[in-house]
Amino acid sequence: MTAPATVVPVCRHFGVCGGCSAQDVAPAALAEAKHARLAAALARAGFADPHPAPVVSIPMGTRRRADFAVARVAGAVRLGFHETRSRTVVDIAECPLLRPELEALIDPLRALLARLQGLRKSADVRVNLLDAGADVSVALDGEATAADRARLVAFAQEHDLPRISLGAEPVLIRRPPTLDCAGLVVLPPPAAFLQPSFEGEAAIRAAVLAGLPPKLTRKSRIVELYAGIGTLTGALAAHARVHAVEGSAPALAALDEAARTGGQAGRIDTERRDLARRPVTAKELAGAACVVLDPPFDGAGPQIAPLVEAKVQRIVYVSCNPEALAREAAPFARAGYRLLASTPIDQFPGSDHLESVVVLGL
């Protein structure tokens, strides 16, 4: 195998910042490697000669979510990302992965944090770009003072933010922080988990919908596990009734409210459930036409065995970790499931991370 073609990295912080480990690899070569990685994962799971669809590549400059690390060092504030395998914060001036609206907030956020008395040694800042604008949540290691709160309010007003929060507590809401998830209008909680890009989310949604059983009716039932705020739920509800299961109370509350206010309560019902501690049982899955699951990085763990036992005719697995996918798809292969489709979706340009949508059927 020949060495991958190299290119000049586009970011001045490459090699120090741990965010992009493969920015010096030519995009075409990196896409080829990721395609091969998904094929190898499926082969290890026991599916003979898998042929994933071509990689859906999401370009740089589209990332709508940033999780900034912050450190106060010798009186100065660093804002950026950690070095590779280190807790040291790289103070960044730019990030070509980010959408311009988020990149433009880097310097102003650093200046804001430098003035906060509640920042002692470290903080975390989550910025999510919603339809309503950039939603900012600041988690400090000390108690925010009244002056700190006033500075957060002034920052939100100056930068036209819909909402600014201290952790999960909104400090100011200037307008509803809404996000349209395929027709389901959600008000995500502060620091909510989102797919990294609008474009990547659309690609995942399209691959999931393409993998649904062909003869669904409005009375058919889809069980959606790890539903989050409803990234896929509204789109699924256009095809069948959806039972959406999620462990996070704030995320599920946002999804439930969106379903009710959007007139979808009859199509979508929700359940809060820690699937690691209390997986949905095979009996509870009986009668489902399809199960859609989008587990965390480490995979679905204890939920896999009941899924295999239930023998649901169609499984659509959204994965952000090919190694976990290889491990968790193996029991399905042994149980006689066929690999119907696999789509690699690269939402992480310049890195070795890979998302995929895999469709299994009996």
N, C-alpha and C positions, 0 to 999 in steps of 0.2 A: 504494500500500500504506500503510495507516494505521500510525502509531507504536504499538508494543506497550504494553499497559496496564502501569502501574507500581504497585508496592506498597512499603510501608515495609520495608526489610531487617530480618531477624530477628536479625542478628548485629551487635554493637557494633563489630566490626573491619572491617565491610564498607567498601570504598573504600580501605583501606590494605593489608589482607591480599590477596595475589594468588590465594587459593584459590577464591573465588567472584566471578566477574565480572558475573553477571547476577542477583544475588539481589534486585534491585529490580524485576525483570520479573515480572508476574503468572504463576503456574505454568501456567495454561491457555494464555496467550499464548506462553510459552517452549516448551511442548510442541508447539504448532502450528508454531512456527518450526523446531523440530528435525525434525518430520515432513516439512516442506517441504524441509529440508536433505538428508534422505536421498533423497527423491524426485528432487531436482535432481542429486544425485551419481549415481544410477542412470541418469537421462536422459543425463548427460554420458558415461556409459560406453557408451551406445548402445542402451539398452533403452527402447523406445517407450512413452510414457504409463504409467510405473510408478505403482502405487497401493499404497504400503506399508500394512501393518496399522496400527491405532491404536497410539499410543505407549504402551508399558508404563512408567509413571512410578513410580519408587521414591522414597518420601518422605524428608525430612530425618530425622535422628536414627537412621539405620539403618546408617551406614558402620561397618564392622568393621575397617578398616585405616587406620592413620595413619602417615605418614612425617614425623616432626617434624624441623625444622632447629633447631640449637642454636648459640648464640654466646655467648662470654664477653666482655662489653663493660664496661670500666671496673670490673672486679671483680664485676659482676652477671651472672647467667645469664639469657639470653632463650631461651624455648622456644616454638616456633610454626611459622609458615610464612613463606615469603619474600614481600616486597612484589612487586607486578607488575613484571616485567622488571628485577629487582634481586636482589642477594645479601643485602640487608638483612633480618634476621629480625624479624618482627613478634611481639612477646611477647604471647601470647594468654592470656586468662582463661577462655575457653570456645570451643567449636566446635559449633554446633547441627547440623552434619552428622553428628557422631559418635554412636555408641550411648552410652548413659549410662555403661556400664562403662569405656569408653575416655576419655570426657570427665572422669570422676572421677580419672583418673591424671595429668592435666595438671599440677596444682600439686605433687603428690608427686614427680613426675619432675623438675620444675624444682629442687625442694629437694635431691633426690638428686644431680643433676648438679653443683650448686653445690659439693658436698663432694668431688667426684672430682678427684684430683690429675692424673689422666691427661687431663683436659679442659683444654687450654691456650687455644685460641681458638675451636675449632668442633667440633661432633659431629653425628651423625645418630642418631635413635632411631626404630626401626620397631616398631610395636605391632600385632600381629595378634590378633584375637579368634577363638580356636579353640573347639571344643566343650568343651575342658578348661579354658578360661579365657584370660586375656590373656597372650600370648607376647611378651616384650620382648627386643629386641636393641639394644645400645648400641655404636656405632662411634665411638671417640675419636680425636683427632688426636695423642695422646701415649700413652706406655706406662702401662697400668693398674698401680697398685701393689697390694701385698697388702692394704692397707687399703681400696683401691677395691673389690677383689673381695669383701671381707668386707661392705662396704656394699651391694653388689649382692645378695649372699645375704640379708642382713637385709631388704632391700626386697622381694625375692620372697616371703619368709616373711610379712612384715607385710601384703602385699597379695594373698596367696594365689595367686601366679602359678604356673602349671605349670612354666615354664622361664624363665630369664633368661640372656642370652648377651652376650659381648663380640664383636661382629661375628658370625662364623659359629661361634664357639667357645662351647658351653654352659658357663656357670659353675656353674649349679645346675639340676638337673631334679628337681622334687618329685613329679611324676606324668607319665605319658606325654602329651605335647602333641598330642593327636589331633584329627583333623577328618574327619567323615563326608562323603565325596563320593559321594552317591547309592549308599550301600551299600559303597563302597570306603573302608575306614578307613585314612587316611594319617597319618603322622607327618611333617609338613612340616619342612624344615630351617629354622634360624633366619632371620628376615627373608625368608621365602618370599613370592613373588608370589601374592596371592589376588585374586579378584574383589572389588570394593569392598563388596558387601553380600551377605548370605545370600539376600535376596529377589531381587536382580539376578541372582545366579548361578542361582537356580532358574528365573528367566524365560529366561535364555540356554539353559539345559539343555532346557527345554520346547520352545523354538523349534527347537533343533538336532534333537531327537528327532522333532518333527513334520515336519522336512524330510528325514528318511531315506527311502530307497526303500521302497515299500509291500510288496515281496515278499522281504524279507530272510529268510534261514534261519540256523540256528545254524552253518552251514558258510560262510556269506557272509563276506567280508573287508572291513573298514573300515580305511582308513589314516588315522590321526589325526596331523596335523602340529602342532608346537608344543604338545605335550600337557601341559607343565608338570608339576605334581604329580599330575595325574589328575582335574582338575575335571570333565571330561566322560567320562573313560575308562570308569569303572564303569558309567555309564548306557548308554554305547554297547555295552559288552560283554554287556548283557542282550539285545541284538538280533542281534549277529554277533561273529565273532572280530575283535579289534582289534590292529593293529600301531601302537604308539604311539611317535612319534619326538620327541625333545627334545634340545636342545643343552646344557642345564645339568646337570652331573653330579649335584649334590645333589638337584635336583628329580626327576631320573629315578630315582635310587636310592630316593627315598621312594616313588615310584609303583611301582617294581619290587617293593619289599618289601611294599607294601600288596597287590599282586596275589598274591604268593606266600603271605603269611600269611592272606589272605582266600580261599584256594582258587580263585583266578582265573587261575593260571599257564597253564592250558590254553586260556583265552579271551583272555588279554592277553599279547602279547610286546612287548618294549621295545627301542629302539635309540637310542643316543646319537649325535647327528649335528648338526653345525653347518650348518643349512640355508642360511645365507648363503654359506658357502664350498663346501658340497657338497650341492646340492639332490638330493632323491629324483628319480631319472630316470623318464622315460616307461616304459621297460622294466620298472623295479621296480614301477611302479604298475599294470602290466597285470594284469587279473583282479580288481581292486578294484571292489566294488559301489558304493563311495562314498568320497570323501575329505572329511574334516572338518579345517578349518584355523582356528587362532586365533592369527594372527601378531601381532608387536609393533606399536606405534603407526605405525611407518614402513611397515608392510606386509610382504609375503612376498618382494618383490624377485625374486632369481634363481629362486625356486621356481615362479613363475607360468608361465614358458614350458614347462617339462616337464609341468606339470599340463594345460595346453591341448593339448600334443602327445599326451598319453596318452588323451585323449577318454574319460575316466571319465564314466559316465552321469550321476552326481549329485555335485555339489560343494556343500558347506555351508560358507560363509565367515563367520566371526565377526569383526567389525571394530570397532575402537575409534577409527577415524579415517575419516570420510566422504570426505576428499580422497584418501587412499590407496586406499580402496575404489573410487572412481570410476576411478582410474588402472588398478587391477589387474583390475577387472571388464571393462574394455574389450576385452582380447584374447579373453575368453570370448564376449562378444557377437559379435565379428567371426568367431569360429569356429562360430557357430550355436547357442550355448547360449541357452536361454530362461530368463527370470526367472520362477521358480515361486512364490516367496514372499519377502517382506522384512518384517522386524519391527524397528522402532526400540525400543530399550530405554534409558531414561534413568536411569542409575545416578548421575548427577552433577547433582542439583538445584542451582539457583542458578548454573550455569555453562553454557558453550556446548558442552561435551563431549557426545558421543553414542556409544553402543554400538549395534550392529545385528547381526542374523543374516540372511544372504541365501542363498537356495537357488537353485541353477542346475541345469538339466538339459538333456540332449540329446534 
